Amino acid sequence: MASDLFSFKTGLSSKYFYHSSNKIPAHLSDLLFCIKFIKQQSLMKKTLFSTAILAANFVFGQMNLEHTYTSDSSHWDVYSDNSTSHYLIGRGNNTFDIYTANHTLYKTLTPNIPNTYLHIPELLKENYSISKRIFNTDDKLEFILTFINNQGGQRLMLIINEDGNIIKQFGNDYHSLYQIFHDAASNQNKFVISKSSGTNTVTEVYALPTSALTTSEIQSQNKNKLSAFPIPTSKLLNIMNPGNGGNNVQVYDVSGKTVLSKNFSPGEKNISIDVESLKAGVYLYTIGDQSSKFIKN
């Protein structure tokens, strides 16, 4: 029997009525009673539906705004370890405020660079753009910041600590992508970056101070990263199969738009993808839940 059957009897007709109007009431009073009943049922359903929505909003409405930062720069970053957290908020004019976990101002960082250089927030951030005990063995925060000369267009990348002391400086020839990893063979942490030299690409490998903490952090952060070569590339990108069950490579531009896609078989060790048609720039590529970035020349 239909779900909208009204299984009631009126006092006059002693007949069953159907909301689907399969039967017509014999008396007007029966019809009015039927209409009233339908309205009551409709109101009850609306009330129950509204209550369900309110309950759902209550269940999923547990994200509360804790604090708001206002600045004239789009740059922000976060560092967190087992004991504390810090927030880096760009204020514009190459000035950055560092806040503690309870949102109290800790320090203000102003790198000592020419005023023609302006900070560029990276669209695709690498790991360790804010860190501790990676580039130095002290307990000071470390930052990787990129700037561009607004007169000549030259790039400048700094590794700098919270006091404004420059740990390492990379000039215009260097690419913005880098990688930090733990070399188990030498038991050292390494920093790898490349630069252009004429028509060639020069890749530099730097040994970093090592501690048990930074080693575990690096291994943890790199476990979801993909590996590929050569970077930068102008034609083919060869990706190492991570063996994570994925069978498709997706390539995205900085706006998040998918620009390339390629299927592969689980048995392929290296996946070659032709990127020659892409414009020069930085791209993100993913396989399953793992991702990394590459530069297209």
Buried (B, 14 or more C-beta within 10 A) or exposed (E): EEEEEBEEEBEEBEEBBBBEEEEEBEEEEBBEBBEEBBEEEEEEEEEEEEEEEEEEEEEEEEEEEEEEEEBEBEBEBEBEEEEEEBBBBBBEEBBBBBBEEEEEEBBEBEBEBEEEBBBBEBEBEBBBBBBBBBBBEEEBBBBBBBBBBEEEEBBBBBBBBBEBEEBEEBEBEBBBBBBBBBBEEEEBBBBBBBBBEEEEBEEEEBEBEBEEEBBEBBEEBBEBBBBBEBBBBBEEBBBEBBEEEBBEBBBBBEEEEEBBEBEBEEEEEEBBBEBEEBEEEBBBBBBBEBBBBBBBB
